[in-house]
């Protein structure tokens, strides 16, 4: 096997659980176009597990298992692997960072770094780093989004806590198990020490970052007349309302070109319409299944249509040579899924092939002898020396706020709060009656 095939999908669920059957039916839509064959969050995770099982069974007739299920606040990350290769995952290391109000994770990022054993008899692995992120919203919050990115680089630190195979347990967090333990003992090459694997830009790791990055197509909100410029569906590229013209105003592309954000990362070419913000009418049409592909896009008038949902990657690890074009991440498709009724965002998916190290592919010695170290982008910001204490403090605040949100925003919490109130009042009445006696 010379490449690993990855399929990465990001979806803003807008606090609503997905329709499993509907989501599963469209899960691999981008592939078909190119001819390629926490307790509150548990229900959300479970819905995606069911959707992935249905979609993979239909698309590939194979079973996939969830190997990572983690979150920061309301930003979740799940990693699935084909059942017959899960035992090749030698280590799983997770990291978390919150930003926004009090760094509590109302916005934030969660990462997982997996060590993948390529050769059963090899002592080396390929590291794959996956990050899910949700950055600051609104058109005028550009600088805050750039600062959120800086926070990710400075404080999304992998602690590299080794685990043995005896610690492996299967099942979800709701079953009292730990899915983030290593699936095998460590198979780490000597040069991949803890010191050079902690940060986001680890030299021997591929990096994929996905999420609602929230970069917009304007620095200010739209006026009433701007609505006339919103992208339309049934127009050719020469028309000023074709989405390709609005893409030229994309904040994220501009900031990356100017070296202000997502330093050194790449993105496959965008050839799909904005993923945000669709109107309530559009969501209702999606609920009824009336979008035939010819209906006009319906946008919310108070937000610029934008490509908020993105997937970026950092390739060419240090083991690749300088002439390493054939060893870069190879994007096969980058596309948006249909609009689903639970959200005003369209999910986005990226399918790629990841080359494996030449030494692990039995590369002829003549080629390996001509290999020279490839220049690797170094982290644009240093690790925050206080990252651990800041994370732990934010976690404590997050638990308190989460408890209040559970009591106030869920039926179960409301019931518990009501029962507690009735119990307290009842106890007070009983005690008072005893005092009166």
One Martini backbone bead per residue (centre of mass of N, CA, C, O) as a GRO file, in nm:
protein
  437
    1UNK     BB    1   0.090   0.039   0.028
    2UNK     BB    2   0.133   0.385  -0.076
    3UNK     BB    3  -0.149   0.485   0.039
    4UNK     BB    4  -0.368   0.696   0.207
    5UNK     BB    5  -0.715   0.716   0.256
    6UNK     BB    6  -0.903   1.018   0.294
    7UNK     BB    7  -1.203   1.141   0.477
    8UNK     BB    8  -1.319   1.477   0.517
    9UNK     BB    9  -1.563   1.622   0.748
   10UNK     BB   10  -1.765   1.920   0.780
   11UNK     BB   11  -2.021   2.017   1.039
   12UNK     BB   12  -2.274   2.242   1.108
   13UNK     BB   13  -2.550   2.166   1.335
   14UNK     BB   14  -2.703   2.384   1.504
   15UNK     BB   15  -2.789   2.194   1.765
   16UNK     BB   16  -2.870   1.964   1.569
   17UNK     BB   17  -2.955   1.667   1.483
   18UNK     BB   18  -2.915   1.444   1.260
   19UNK     BB   19  -3.031   1.284   0.979
   20UNK     BB   20  -2.927   0.983   0.923
   21UNK     BB   21  -3.047   0.896   0.650
   22UNK     BB   22  -2.989   1.158   0.496
   23UNK     BB   23  -2.683   1.177   0.552
   24UNK     BB   24  -2.603   0.895   0.443
   25UNK     BB   25  -2.704   0.942   0.145
   26UNK     BB   26  -2.479   1.206   0.124
   27UNK     BB   27  -2.188   1.156   0.239
   28UNK     BB   28  -2.056   1.062  -0.070
   29UNK     BB   29  -2.109   1.269  -0.298
   30UNK     BB   30  -1.821   1.371  -0.382
   31UNK     BB   31  -1.726   1.090  -0.488
   32UNK     BB   32  -1.937   1.043  -0.716
   33UNK     BB   33  -1.838   1.293  -0.892
   34UNK     BB   34  -1.539   1.128  -0.938
   35UNK     BB   35  -1.566   0.805  -0.933
   36UNK     BB   36  -1.548   0.710  -0.619
   37UNK     BB   37  -1.573   0.433  -0.440
   38UNK     BB   38  -1.997   1.416   2.622
   39UNK     BB   39  -2.302   1.373   2.718
   40UNK     BB   40  -2.450   1.587   2.546
   41UNK     BB   41  -2.296   1.469   2.274
   42UNK     BB   42  -2.370   1.171   2.235
   43UNK     BB   43  -2.612   1.189   2.034
   44UNK     BB   44  -2.439   1.316   1.810
   45UNK     BB   45  -2.230   1.096   1.779
   46UNK     BB   46  -2.427   0.860   1.730
   47UNK     BB   47  -2.544   0.971   1.466
   48UNK     BB   48  -2.273   0.960   1.309
   49UNK     BB   49  -2.220   0.662   1.341
   50UNK     BB   50  -2.469   0.571   1.186
   51UNK     BB   51  -2.410   0.724   0.923
   52UNK     BB   52  -2.137   0.589   0.862
   53UNK     BB   53  -2.235   0.298   0.852
   54UNK     BB   54  -2.434   0.338   0.621
   55UNK     BB   55  -2.246   0.471   0.410
   56UNK     BB   56  -2.017   0.250   0.399
   57UNK     BB   57  -2.197   0.009   0.331
   58UNK     BB   58  -2.300   0.136   0.060
   59UNK     BB   59  -2.021   0.223  -0.076
   60UNK     BB   60  -1.815  -0.041   0.035
   61UNK     BB   61  -1.901  -0.284   0.213
   62UNK     BB   62  -1.785  -0.174   0.498
   63UNK     BB   63  -1.628  -0.147   0.812
   64UNK     BB   64  -1.641   0.113   1.060
   65UNK     BB   65  -1.450   0.272   1.322
   66UNK     BB   66  -1.435   0.437   1.619
   67UNK     BB   67  -1.127   0.605   1.751
   68UNK     BB   68  -1.250   0.901   1.783
   69UNK     BB   69  -1.408   1.092   2.069
   70UNK     BB   70  -1.418   1.443   2.085
   71UNK     BB   71  -1.402   1.764   2.281
   72UNK     BB   72  -1.474   2.128   2.275
   73UNK     BB   73  -1.736   2.175   2.394
   74UNK     BB   74  -1.916   2.205   2.077
   75UNK     BB   75  -1.651   2.075   1.956
   76UNK     BB   76  -1.611   1.804   1.740
   77UNK     BB   77  -1.431   1.478   1.712
   78UNK     BB   78  -1.401   1.231   1.447
   79UNK     BB   79  -1.254   0.899   1.398
   80UNK     BB   80  -1.223   0.672   1.128
   81UNK     BB   81  -1.179   0.314   1.065
   82UNK     BB   82  -1.110   0.046   0.923
   83UNK     BB   83  -1.139  -0.253   1.072
   84UNK     BB   84  -0.863  -0.385   0.936
   85UNK     BB   85  -0.673  -0.111   1.053
   86UNK     BB   86  -0.686  -0.047   1.363
   87UNK     BB   87  -0.420  -0.217   1.450
   88UNK     BB   88  -0.225   0.021   1.322
   89UNK     BB   89  -0.288   0.195   1.565
   90UNK     BB   90  -0.043   0.298   1.806
   91UNK     BB   91  -0.156   0.603   1.855
   92UNK     BB   92  -0.336   0.844   2.077
   93UNK     BB   93  -0.353   1.203   2.069
   94UNK     BB   94  -0.479   1.476   2.256
   95UNK     BB   95  -0.627   1.813   2.213
   96UNK     BB   96  -0.700   2.144   2.368
   97UNK     BB   97  -0.892   2.455   2.287
   98UNK     BB   98  -1.005   2.766   2.411
   99UNK     BB   99  -1.223   3.029   2.305
  100UNK     BB  100  -1.339   3.322   2.395
  101UNK     BB  101  -1.521   3.316   2.661
  102UNK     BB  102  -1.292   3.237   2.894
  103UNK     BB  103  -1.191   2.985   2.726
  104UNK     BB  104  -1.454   2.762   2.732
  105UNK     BB  105  -1.556   2.656   2.426
  106UNK     BB  106  -1.765   2.809   2.251
  107UNK     BB  107  -1.486   2.822   2.124
  108UNK     BB  108  -1.269   2.592   1.929
  109UNK     BB  109  -1.032   2.309   1.968
  110UNK     BB  110  -0.969   1.971   1.840
  111UNK     BB  111  -0.723   1.706   1.870
  112UNK     BB  112  -0.560   1.434   1.671
  113UNK     BB  113  -0.291   1.192   1.706
  114UNK     BB  114  -0.183   0.945   1.475
  115UNK     BB  115  -0.033   0.627   1.469
  116UNK     BB  116   0.077   0.462   1.167
  117UNK     BB  117   0.131   0.139   1.070
  118UNK     BB  118   0.272   0.015   0.777
  119UNK     BB  119   0.464  -0.206   0.902
  120UNK     BB  120   0.463  -0.479   1.099
  121UNK     BB  121   0.803  -0.473   1.102
  122UNK     BB  122   0.802  -0.182   1.188
  123UNK     BB  123   0.926   0.110   1.386
  124UNK     BB  124   0.736   0.287   1.213
  125UNK     BB  125   0.547   0.590   1.150
  126UNK     BB  126   0.252   0.768   1.065
  127UNK     BB  127   0.150   1.091   1.113
  128UNK     BB  128  -0.187   1.205   1.209
  129UNK     BB  129  -0.347   1.524   1.203
  130UNK     BB  130  -0.653   1.629   1.366
  131UNK     BB  131  -0.869   1.925   1.327
  132UNK     BB  132  -1.125   2.089   1.509
  133UNK     BB  133  -1.294   2.407   1.431
  134UNK     BB  134  -1.424   2.721   1.598
  135UNK     BB  135  -1.466   3.039   1.509
  136UNK     BB  136  -1.523   3.353   1.489
  137UNK     BB  137  -1.779   3.552   1.412
  138UNK     BB  138  -1.844   3.764   1.177
  139UNK     BB  139  -1.724   3.998   0.960
  140UNK     BB  140  -1.559   4.194   1.184
  141UNK     BB  141  -1.378   3.925   1.312
  142UNK     BB  142  -1.095   3.881   1.181
  143UNK     BB  143  -0.884   3.922   1.409
  144UNK     BB  144  -1.002   3.703   1.594
  145UNK     BB  145  -0.950   3.467   1.407
  146UNK     BB  146  -0.642   3.501   1.404
  147UNK     BB  147  -0.620   3.462   1.713
  148UNK     BB  148  -0.734   3.179   1.720
  149UNK     BB  149  -0.507   3.055   1.558
  150UNK     BB  150  -0.285   3.126   1.757
  151UNK     BB  151  -0.406   2.958   1.988
  152UNK     BB  152  -0.372   2.687   1.852
  153UNK     BB  153  -0.063   2.692   1.825
  154UNK     BB  154   0.000   2.757   2.137
  155UNK     BB  155  -0.240   2.537   2.285
  156UNK     BB  156  -0.226   2.285   2.091
  157UNK     BB  157  -0.115   2.027   2.290
  158UNK     BB  158   0.071   1.733   2.286
  159UNK     BB  159   0.148   1.508   2.552
  160UNK     BB  160   0.238   1.220   2.501
  161UNK     BB  161   0.071   0.956   2.620
  162UNK     BB  162   0.137   0.650   2.675
  163UNK     BB  163   0.012   0.327   2.560
  164UNK     BB  164  -0.116   0.018   2.602
  165UNK     BB  165  -0.288  -0.256   2.488
  166UNK     BB  166  -0.428  -0.313   2.773
  167UNK     BB  167  -0.596  -0.023   2.755
  168UNK     BB  168  -0.789  -0.121   2.552
  169UNK     BB  169  -1.110   0.007   2.447
  170UNK     BB  170  -1.439  -0.037   2.352
  171UNK     BB  171  -1.636   0.228   2.271
  172UNK     BB  172  -1.803   0.469   2.420
  173UNK     BB  173  -1.823   0.709   2.667
  174UNK     BB  174  -2.108   0.595   2.770
  175UNK     BB  175  -1.943   0.312   2.859
  176UNK     BB  176  -1.675   0.383   3.018
  177UNK     BB  177  -1.460   0.451   2.795
  178UNK     BB  178  -1.139   0.457   2.606
  179UNK     BB  179  -1.073   0.567   2.273
  180UNK     BB  180  -0.776   0.725   2.320
  181UNK     BB  181  -0.626   0.487   2.324
  182UNK     BB  182  -0.411   0.272   2.231
  183UNK     BB  183  -0.408  -0.006   1.997
  184UNK     BB  184  -0.103  -0.018   2.059
  185UNK     BB  185   0.194  -0.022   2.093
  186UNK     BB  186   0.469   0.139   2.050
  187UNK     BB  187   0.594   0.263   1.703
  188UNK     BB  188   0.855   0.451   1.741
  189UNK     BB  189   1.074   0.644   1.621
  190UNK     BB  190   1.357   0.785   1.746
  191UNK     BB  191   1.303   1.083   1.609
  192UNK     BB  192   1.005   1.075   1.759
  193UNK     BB  193   0.991   1.265   1.992
  194UNK     BB  194   0.824   1.449   2.217
  195UNK     BB  195   0.950   1.732   2.154
  196UNK     BB  196   0.868   1.701   1.819
  197UNK     BB  197   0.527   1.629   1.881
  198UNK     BB  198   0.353   1.861   2.029
  199UNK     BB  199   0.296   2.030   1.798
  200UNK     BB  200   0.129   2.113   1.508
  201UNK     BB  201   0.432   2.112   1.345
  202UNK     BB  202   0.519   1.837   1.322
  203UNK     BB  203   0.762   1.698   1.117
  204UNK     BB  204   0.607   1.387   1.095
  205UNK     BB  205   0.327   1.533   1.015
  206UNK     BB  206   0.024   1.539   0.921
  207UNK     BB  207  -0.228   1.803   0.842
  208UNK     BB  208  -0.579   1.848   0.944
  209UNK     BB  209  -0.812   2.123   0.901
  210UNK     BB  210  -1.146   2.158   1.034
  211UNK     BB  211  -1.434   2.384   0.984
  212UNK     BB  212  -1.574   2.672   1.129
  213UNK     BB  213  -1.390   2.949   1.040
  214UNK     BB  214  -1.569   3.220   0.951
  215UNK     BB  215  -1.487   3.329   0.690
  216UNK     BB  216  -1.548   3.596   0.477
  217UNK     BB  217  -1.661   3.834   0.199
  218UNK     BB  218  -1.656   4.055   0.433
  219UNK     BB  219  -1.608   4.324   0.677
  220UNK     BB  220  -1.916   4.369   0.631
  221UNK     BB  221  -2.229   4.395   0.621
  222UNK     BB  222  -2.505   4.390   0.440
  223UNK     BB  223  -2.698   4.554   0.235
  224UNK     BB  224  -2.983   4.586   0.059
  225UNK     BB  225  -2.826   4.603  -0.221
  226UNK     BB  226  -2.631   4.353  -0.190
  227UNK     BB  227  -2.837   4.124  -0.245
  228UNK     BB  228  -2.810   4.148  -0.564
  229UNK     BB  229  -2.506   4.001  -0.542
  230UNK     BB  230  -2.586   3.738  -0.485
  231UNK     BB  231  -2.570   3.425  -0.548
  232UNK     BB  232  -2.651   3.232  -0.834
  233UNK     BB  233  -2.728   2.937  -0.989
  234UNK     BB  234  -2.835   3.002  -1.306
  235UNK     BB  235  -2.523   3.079  -1.401
  236UNK     BB  236  -2.256   3.197  -1.546
  237UNK     BB  237  -1.926   3.297  -1.499
  238UNK     BB  238  -1.972   3.591  -1.628
  239UNK     BB  239  -2.155   3.645  -1.415
  240UNK     BB  240  -2.164   3.851  -1.130
  241UNK     BB  241  -2.345   3.615  -0.967
  242UNK     BB  242  -2.125   3.435  -0.958
  243UNK     BB  243  -1.943   3.285  -0.707
  244UNK     BB  244  -1.650   3.344  -0.816
  245UNK     BB  245  -1.655   3.652  -0.752
  246UNK     BB  246  -1.685   3.629  -0.440
  247UNK     BB  247  -1.426   3.458  -0.383
  248UNK     BB  248  -1.225   3.702  -0.416
  249UNK     BB  249  -1.326   3.808  -0.108
  250UNK     BB  250  -1.185   3.611   0.063
  251UNK     BB  251  -1.037   3.620   0.369
  252UNK     BB  252  -0.863   3.364   0.391
  253UNK     BB  253  -0.696   3.393   0.134
  254UNK     BB  254  -0.581   3.668   0.206
  255UNK     BB  255  -0.443   3.592   0.480
  256UNK     BB  256  -0.260   3.371   0.360
  257UNK     BB  257  -0.107   3.544   0.153
  258UNK     BB  258  -0.012   3.752   0.400
  259UNK     BB  259   0.068   3.577   0.659
  260UNK     BB  260  -0.183   3.579   0.903
  261UNK     BB  261  -0.284   3.275   0.838
  262UNK     BB  262  -0.232   2.956   0.811
  263UNK     BB  263   0.063   2.876   0.799
  264UNK     BB  264   0.144   2.669   0.518
  265UNK     BB  265  -0.124   2.604   0.425
  266UNK     BB  266  -0.367   2.423   0.235
  267UNK     BB  267  -0.597   2.427  -0.059
  268UNK     BB  268  -0.825   2.329  -0.241
  269UNK     BB  269  -1.008   2.399  -0.491
  270UNK     BB  270  -1.288   2.607  -0.533
  271UNK     BB  271  -1.614   2.453  -0.671
  272UNK     BB  272  -1.834   2.594  -0.472
  273UNK     BB  273  -2.063   2.721  -0.299
  274UNK     BB  274  -2.160   2.866  -0.047
  275UNK     BB  275  -2.211   2.748   0.302
  276UNK     BB  276  -2.307   3.046   0.385
  277UNK     BB  277  -2.633   3.169   0.459
  278UNK     BB  278  -2.919   3.001   0.499
  279UNK     BB  279  -3.242   3.004   0.494
  280UNK     BB  280  -3.533   2.896   0.625
  281UNK     BB  281  -3.653   2.821   0.349
  282UNK     BB  282  -3.422   2.634   0.263
  283UNK     BB  283  -3.454   2.437   0.502
  284UNK     BB  284  -3.744   2.358   0.442
  285UNK     BB  285  -3.687   2.241   0.163
  286UNK     BB  286  -3.494   2.023   0.272
  287UNK     BB  287  -3.705   1.882   0.451
  288UNK     BB  288  -3.897   1.823   0.188
  289UNK     BB  289  -3.725   1.762  -0.074
  290UNK     BB  290  -3.746   2.010  -0.319
  291UNK     BB  291  -3.452   2.004  -0.425
  292UNK     BB  292  -3.355   1.953  -0.768
  293UNK     BB  293  -3.109   2.171  -0.864
  294UNK     BB  294  -3.285   2.436  -0.985
  295UNK     BB  295  -3.309   2.598  -0.751
  296UNK     BB  296  -3.279   2.874  -0.589
  297UNK     BB  297  -3.092   3.037  -0.384
  298UNK     BB  298  -3.132   3.096  -0.022
  299UNK     BB  299  -3.060   3.381   0.156
  300UNK     BB  300  -2.952   3.559   0.406
  301UNK     BB  301  -2.964   3.914   0.429
  302UNK     BB  302  -2.752   3.959   0.699
  303UNK     BB  303  -2.542   3.779   0.525
  304UNK     BB  304  -2.269   3.686   0.371
  305UNK     BB  305  -2.191   3.481   0.149
  306UNK     BB  306  -1.987   3.195   0.260
  307UNK     BB  307  -1.675   3.012   0.326
  308UNK     BB  308  -1.673   2.877   0.634
  309UNK     BB  309  -1.626   2.580   0.535
  310UNK     BB  310  -1.315   2.407   0.596
  311UNK     BB  311  -1.012   2.242   0.443
  312UNK     BB  312  -0.689   2.194   0.564
  313UNK     BB  313  -0.326   2.150   0.481
  314UNK     BB  314  -0.014   1.976   0.580
  315UNK     BB  315   0.265   1.882   0.405
  316UNK     BB  316   0.558   1.746   0.380
  317UNK     BB  317   0.741   1.589   0.549
  318UNK     BB  318   1.070   1.540   0.655
  319UNK     BB  319   1.104   1.263   0.485
  320UNK     BB  320   1.093   1.428   0.244
  321UNK     BB  321   1.202   1.544  -0.032
  322UNK     BB  322   1.256   1.813  -0.229
  323UNK     BB  323   1.157   1.615  -0.465
  324UNK     BB  324   0.807   1.585  -0.357
  325UNK     BB  325   0.549   1.587  -0.542
  326UNK     BB  326   0.477   1.267  -0.518
  327UNK     BB  327   0.454   1.321  -0.175
  328UNK     BB  328   0.196   1.457  -0.165
  329UNK     BB  329  -0.094   1.560  -0.112
  330UNK     BB  330  -0.392   1.417  -0.280
  331UNK     BB  331  -0.645   1.564  -0.416
  332UNK     BB  332  -0.973   1.457  -0.540
  333UNK     BB  333  -1.193   1.609  -0.351
  334UNK     BB  334  -1.385   1.928  -0.318
  335UNK     BB  335  -1.694   1.955  -0.136
  336UNK     BB  336  -2.036   2.000  -0.109
  337UNK     BB  337  -2.306   1.935   0.048
  338UNK     BB  338  -2.605   1.942   0.112
  339UNK     BB  339  -2.870   2.082   0.248
  340UNK     BB  340  -2.969   2.070   0.580
  341UNK     BB  341  -3.225   2.132   0.811
  342UNK     BB  342  -3.036   2.175   1.083
  343UNK     BB  343  -2.880   2.392   0.894
  344UNK     BB  344  -2.708   2.693   0.750
  345UNK     BB  345  -2.506   2.478   0.659
  346UNK     BB  346  -2.271   2.327   0.452
  347UNK     BB  347  -2.107   2.065   0.413
  348UNK     BB  348  -1.760   1.947   0.396
  349UNK     BB  349  -1.537   1.766   0.166
  350UNK     BB  350  -1.228   1.558   0.173
  351UNK     BB  351  -1.034   1.379  -0.067
  352UNK     BB  352  -0.736   1.180  -0.001
  353UNK     BB  353  -0.389   1.114  -0.049
  354UNK     BB  354  -0.127   0.954   0.150
  355UNK     BB  355   0.187   0.933   0.155
  356UNK     BB  356   0.447   0.723   0.215
  357UNK     BB  357   0.731   0.638   0.321
  358UNK     BB  358   0.982   0.512   0.138
  359UNK     BB  359   1.104   0.315   0.358
  360UNK     BB  360   0.801   0.174   0.374
  361UNK     BB  361   0.806   0.096   0.038
  362UNK     BB  362   1.070  -0.028  -0.064
  363UNK     BB  363   1.277   0.162  -0.157
  364UNK     BB  364   1.525   0.205  -0.342
  365UNK     BB  365   1.840   0.293  -0.255
  366UNK     BB  366   1.894   0.496  -0.485
  367UNK     BB  367   1.670   0.691  -0.391
  368UNK     BB  368   1.733   0.727  -0.084
  369UNK     BB  369   2.023   0.848  -0.131
  370UNK     BB  370   1.883   1.119  -0.270
  371UNK     BB  371   1.780   1.208  -0.016
  372UNK     BB  372   1.657   1.515   0.123
  373UNK     BB  373   1.577   1.736   0.328
  374UNK     BB  374   1.283   1.896   0.394
  375UNK     BB  375   1.140   2.181   0.414
  376UNK     BB  376   0.975   2.286   0.716
  377UNK     BB  377   0.729   2.428   0.854
  378UNK     BB  378   0.721   2.636   1.109
  379UNK     BB  379   0.604   2.766   1.374
  380UNK     BB  380   0.473   3.093   1.415
  381UNK     BB  381   0.435   2.994   1.718
  382UNK     BB  382   0.481   2.950   2.037
  383UNK     BB  383   0.447   2.779   2.304
  384UNK     BB  384   0.259   2.809   2.572
  385UNK     BB  385   0.372   2.775   2.898
  386UNK     BB  386   0.043   2.797   3.003
  387UNK     BB  387  -0.149   2.587   2.865
  388UNK     BB  388  -0.240   2.395   3.093
  389UNK     BB  389  -0.363   2.597   3.300
  390UNK     BB  390  -0.562   2.729   3.101
  391UNK     BB  391  -0.716   2.471   3.032
  392UNK     BB  392  -0.805   2.389   3.323
  393UNK     BB  393  -0.958   2.647   3.390
  394UNK     BB  394  -1.158   2.633   3.153
  395UNK     BB  395  -1.279   2.358   3.226
  396UNK     BB  396  -1.410   2.439   3.494
  397UNK     BB  397  -1.594   2.651   3.369
  398UNK     BB  398  -1.731   2.466   3.163
  399UNK     BB  399  -1.872   2.279   3.365
  400UNK     BB  400  -2.047   2.495   3.498
  401UNK     BB  401  -2.189   2.593   3.239
  402UNK     BB  402  -2.289   2.315   3.149
  403UNK     BB  403  -2.476   2.268   3.389
  404UNK     BB  404  -2.655   2.515   3.341
  405UNK     BB  405  -2.739   2.436   3.053
  406UNK     BB  406  -2.868   2.167   3.126
  407UNK     BB  407  -3.083   2.285   3.323
  408UNK     BB  408  -3.198   2.517   3.108
  409UNK     BB  409  -3.191   2.350   2.793
  410UNK     BB  410  -3.315   2.079   2.906
  411UNK     BB  411  -3.543   1.848   2.988
  412UNK     BB  412  -3.378   1.698   3.197
  413UNK     BB  413  -3.284   1.950   3.353
  414UNK     BB  414  -3.561   2.063   3.418
  415UNK     BB  415  -3.653   1.815   3.580
  416UNK     BB  416  -3.428   1.827   3.791
  417UNK     BB  417  -3.487   2.115   3.888
  418UNK     BB  418  -3.781   2.067   3.971
  419UNK     BB  419  -3.731   1.835   4.169
  420UNK     BB  420  -3.543   1.995   4.356
  421UNK     BB  421  -3.739   2.220   4.426
  422UNK     BB  422  -3.961   2.042   4.546
  423UNK     BB  423  -3.780   1.912   4.760
  424UNK     BB  424  -3.703   2.170   4.911
  425UNK     BB  425  -3.988   2.264   4.976
  426UNK     BB  426  -4.075   2.008   5.123
  427UNK     BB  427  -3.858   2.019   5.345
  428UNK     BB  428  -3.940   2.295   5.455
  429UNK     BB  429  -4.227   2.218   5.539
  430UNK     BB  430  -4.154   1.994   5.736
  431UNK     BB  431  -3.969   2.159   5.921
  432UNK     BB  432  -4.177   2.372   5.997
  433UNK     BB  433  -4.381   2.177   6.127
  434UNK     BB  434  -4.185   2.085   6.349
  435UNK     BB  435  -4.139   2.362   6.477
  436UNK     BB  436  -4.438   2.421   6.551
  437UNK     BB  437  -4.446   2.173   6.752
   0.00000   0.00000   0.00000
